[in-house]
Amino acid sequence: MELLLDKNKIPQHLAIIMDGNGRWAKKKGFLRSLGHENGVDALRRVATRSAELGVKFLTVYAFSTENWSRPKTEIDALMSILVSALKKEIGTLMDNNIRLNAIGDIQSLPARCRRELSEVIEKTSANEHMTLTLALSYSSKTELVSSIKQIAEEVKAGRLLPEEITEAHVAKGLYTADMPDPELLIRTSGEYRISNYMLWQIAYSELYFCPKLWPDFKEEDLDLAIVEFQQRERRYGKISEQINS
């Protein structure tokens, strides 16, 4: 598959909805927590391969604000797995020169998770080959409301007129203000939804839906998604003749 990849057309920013951990475990007769543990292994594979290919930003949907409504036992297991994964994967991040980042309502996470997350972010802050961003307790709608409130404050203070508001003002208030928008969004598990993930940022992203459950997602599956991405014509509202010329 690597022979088909054009290393000059690798997406600069790749976003992934890592879906299917629980169903993977259920199919095998395991506890859902084991599915999440195997999901961490899949993320390690994909992050390492992404860095190898030259992806500069990898942003993964790890935990949504809606996920807080799941059973407490599963949430507790998820938070425990997050802490242990952050400790265990520091070597992988350093070996691959990957900087860790996090977006979302981080303050809603348990104190232990926030502490471990902060430590790993600090330890990897000088890494510059790729930025791995975990979307934790994340809601795109909440993110957009926050940005709009910031703009409203600017208008209220007289520093900005309503007619001066542009898309750039909205983008500036998003968690991802310092990143380019994703060129490619991958969702696993055969679901065809965006699920409140980066709604503004993916306005012109290519969408790729994979039937595999996330723990089964391998390096070759990532390669296949990127190969398909490279074969698509990205027109941004133009026609083919304009793009080709």
C-alpha positions as CSV (number, residue, x, y, z in Angstrom):
1,M,0.0,0.0,0.0
2,E,2.9,2.4,0.7
3,L,3.9,2.2,-2.9
4,L,0.6,3.8,-3.8
5,L,1.0,6.7,-1.4
6,D,2.2,10.0,-2.7
7,K,4.4,11.3,0.1
8,N,4.0,14.8,-1.4
9,K,0.2,14.8,-0.9
10,I,-0.1,13.6,2.8
11,P,-2.8,15.6,4.6
12,Q,-1.2,18.1,6.9
13,H,-4.0,17.7,9.5
14,L,-5.8,14.4,10.0
15,A,-8.8,14.1,12.3
16,I,-10.2,10.8,13.5
17,I,-13.4,9.7,15.3
18,M,-12.2,6.6,17.1
19,D,-15.4,4.6,17.2
20,G,-16.3,1.0,18.1
21,N,-14.3,0.1,21.2
22,G,-17.3,-1.0,23.2
23,R,-18.8,-3.0,20.3
24,W,-15.4,-4.6,19.7
25,A,-15.3,-5.9,23.3
26,K,-19.0,-7.0,23.2
27,K,-18.4,-9.0,20.1
28,K,-15.6,-10.9,21.8
29,G,-17.4,-11.3,25.1
30,F,-15.1,-8.9,26.9
31,L,-15.8,-6.1,29.3
32,R,-16.1,-2.7,27.5
33,S,-13.0,-1.5,29.3
34,L,-10.9,-4.0,27.5
35,G,-12.2,-2.5,24.2
36,H,-10.9,0.9,25.3
37,E,-7.5,-0.6,26.3
38,N,-7.2,-2.1,22.8
39,G,-8.3,1.3,21.4
40,V,-5.2,2.8,23.0
41,D,-3.1,0.2,21.1
42,A,-4.8,1.3,17.9
43,L,-4.1,4.9,18.6
44,R,-0.4,4.1,19.2
45,R,-0.2,2.4,15.8
46,V,-2.0,5.2,14.0
47,A,-0.1,8.0,15.6
48,T,3.3,6.3,14.9
49,R,2.4,5.7,11.3
50,S,1.0,9.2,10.9
51,A,4.2,10.7,12.1
52,E,6.2,8.4,9.8
53,L,4.1,9.6,6.8
54,G,4.6,13.2,7.6
55,V,1.2,14.2,9.0
56,K,1.8,17.4,11.1
57,F,-1.4,17.4,13.1
58,L,-3.4,14.4,14.3
59,T,-6.5,15.2,16.2
60,V,-8.5,12.3,17.7
61,Y,-12.0,12.3,19.3
62,A,-11.3,10.5,22.6
63,F,-14.2,11.5,24.8
64,S,-17.2,13.7,24.1
65,T,-19.3,15.7,26.5
66,E,-22.1,13.4,25.7
67,N,-20.0,10.4,26.9
68,W,-20.4,11.7,30.5
69,S,-23.9,10.2,30.3
70,R,-22.5,6.6,30.1
71,P,-22.6,4.3,33.1
72,K,-20.3,5.5,35.9
73,T,-18.4,2.2,35.9
74,E,-17.4,2.7,32.2
75,I,-16.5,6.4,32.8
76,D,-14.3,5.4,35.7
77,A,-12.6,2.8,33.6
78,L,-12.1,5.2,30.8
79,M,-10.5,7.8,33.1
80,S,-8.2,5.1,34.6
81,I,-7.2,3.9,31.1
82,L,-6.4,7.5,30.1
83,V,-4.1,8.0,33.1
84,S,-2.3,4.7,32.6
85,A,-2.0,5.3,28.8
86,L,-0.5,8.8,29.3
87,K,2.1,7.3,31.6
88,K,2.9,4.3,29.4
89,E,3.0,6.2,26.0
90,I,5.4,8.9,27.0
91,G,8.2,6.9,25.5
92,T,6.3,6.5,22.2
93,L,5.7,10.2,22.0
94,M,9.4,11.1,22.7
95,D,10.7,8.4,20.3
96,N,8.6,9.8,17.5
97,N,9.1,13.5,18.3
98,I,5.4,13.9,18.9
99,R,4.0,16.8,21.0
100,L,0.8,16.1,23.0
101,N,-2.0,18.6,23.1
102,A,-5.6,18.5,24.4
103,I,-8.8,20.4,23.6
104,G,-12.2,20.4,25.2
105,D,-13.5,21.1,28.7
106,I,-10.4,19.8,30.3
107,Q,-11.4,21.2,33.7
108,S,-14.3,18.7,33.8
109,L,-11.8,15.8,33.9
110,P,-10.9,14.2,37.2
111,A,-7.9,15.9,39.0
112,R,-5.6,12.9,38.5
113,C,-6.3,12.9,34.7
114,R,-5.7,16.6,34.5
115,R,-2.4,16.2,36.4
116,E,-1.1,13.4,34.2
117,L,-2.3,15.2,31.0
118,S,-0.5,18.4,32.0
119,E,2.7,16.5,32.8
120,V,2.9,14.7,29.5
121,I,2.0,17.9,27.6
122,E,4.8,19.7,29.4
123,K,7.3,16.8,28.8
124,T,6.6,16.7,25.1
125,S,6.2,20.5,24.5
126,A,9.6,20.7,22.6
127,N,8.7,17.9,20.2
128,E,8.0,19.3,16.8
129,H,7.6,16.5,14.2
130,M,3.8,16.1,14.8
131,T,1.2,17.3,17.3
132,L,-1.2,14.7,18.6
133,T,-4.3,16.4,20.0
134,L,-6.8,14.5,22.3
135,A,-10.3,15.9,22.1
136,L,-11.5,15.2,25.7
137,S,-14.8,16.2,27.1
138,Y,-15.2,17.9,23.8
139,S,-18.3,19.4,22.1
140,S,-18.0,21.3,18.9
141,K,-21.3,23.2,19.6
142,T,-19.9,24.3,23.0
143,E,-16.7,25.3,21.3
144,L,-18.6,27.5,18.8
145,V,-20.7,29.1,21.5
146,S,-17.5,30.0,23.4
147,S,-16.1,31.6,20.3
148,I,-19.3,33.5,19.7
149,K,-19.3,34.7,23.3
150,Q,-15.7,36.0,22.9
151,I,-16.8,38.0,19.8
152,A,-19.8,39.3,21.7
153,E,-17.5,40.6,24.4
154,E,-15.4,42.4,21.8
155,V,-18.5,44.0,20.4
156,K,-19.8,45.0,23.8
157,A,-16.5,46.6,24.7
158,G,-16.5,48.6,21.5
159,R,-13.4,47.0,20.0
160,L,-15.3,45.4,17.2
161,L,-18.4,46.4,15.1
162,P,-20.9,43.7,14.1
163,E,-20.4,44.4,10.5
164,E,-16.7,43.8,10.9
165,I,-17.1,40.2,12.1
166,T,-15.6,37.6,9.7
167,E,-15.0,33.9,9.6
168,A,-11.5,34.6,10.9
169,H,-13.0,36.0,14.1
170,V,-14.9,32.8,14.8
171,A,-11.9,30.6,13.9
172,K,-9.7,32.6,16.3
173,G,-11.9,31.7,19.2
174,L,-11.8,27.9,18.6
175,Y,-9.7,25.4,20.4
176,T,-7.9,24.7,17.2
177,A,-7.0,28.3,16.4
178,D,-3.3,27.5,16.0
179,M,-3.9,24.5,13.6
180,P,-4.9,24.3,10.0
181,D,-8.3,22.8,9.3
182,P,-8.3,19.0,8.8
183,E,-8.1,17.9,5.2
184,L,-9.2,14.4,6.0
185,L,-11.7,13.1,8.7
186,I,-11.8,9.3,9.3
187,R,-14.5,7.6,11.3
188,T,-14.3,3.9,12.1
189,S,-17.0,1.3,13.0
190,G,-19.3,1.8,10.0
191,E,-21.2,4.7,11.5
192,Y,-22.0,7.7,9.2
193,R,-22.2,10.6,11.6
194,I,-20.0,13.5,12.6
195,S,-21.2,13.4,16.3
196,N,-20.6,17.0,17.2
197,Y,-16.9,16.9,16.2
198,M,-15.1,19.9,14.7
199,L,-18.2,21.1,12.9
200,W,-16.6,24.4,11.8
201,Q,-13.2,23.0,11.0
202,I,-14.4,20.1,8.7
203,A,-16.4,22.3,6.4
204,Y,-14.2,21.3,3.5
205,S,-12.6,18.1,4.9
206,E,-12.8,14.9,2.9
207,L,-14.8,12.3,4.9
208,Y,-13.7,8.6,5.0
209,F,-15.9,6.0,6.8
210,C,-14.2,2.7,7.6
211,P,-16.3,-0.4,8.6
212,K,-13.7,-1.7,11.0
213,L,-14.1,-1.2,14.7
214,W,-11.4,1.1,16.1
215,P,-9.3,-1.6,17.9
216,D,-9.0,-3.4,14.6
217,F,-7.8,-0.3,12.7
218,K,-4.2,-0.9,11.5
219,E,-1.5,1.0,9.7
220,E,-2.6,-0.4,6.4
221,D,-6.1,0.9,7.0
222,L,-4.7,4.4,7.5
223,D,-2.7,4.1,4.3
224,L,-5.8,3.0,2.4
225,A,-7.7,6.1,3.7
226,I,-5.0,8.4,2.6
227,V,-4.7,6.8,-0.8
228,E,-8.4,7.3,-1.3
229,F,-8.0,10.9,-0.1
230,Q,-5.3,11.5,-2.6
231,Q,-7.5,10.2,-5.5
232,R,-10.3,12.7,-4.7
233,E,-10.6,16.0,-6.5
234,R,-11.0,18.8,-3.9
235,R,-12.8,21.6,-5.7
236,Y,-13.8,24.0,-2.9
237,G,-16.9,25.1,-4.9
238,K,-15.0,25.4,-8.2
239,I,-15.4,23.2,-11.2
240,S,-12.9,20.5,-12.4
241,E,-11.7,22.6,-15.3
242,Q,-10.7,25.5,-12.9
243,I,-8.8,23.1,-10.6
244,N,-7.0,21.3,-13.5
245,S,-6.0,24.6,-15.1
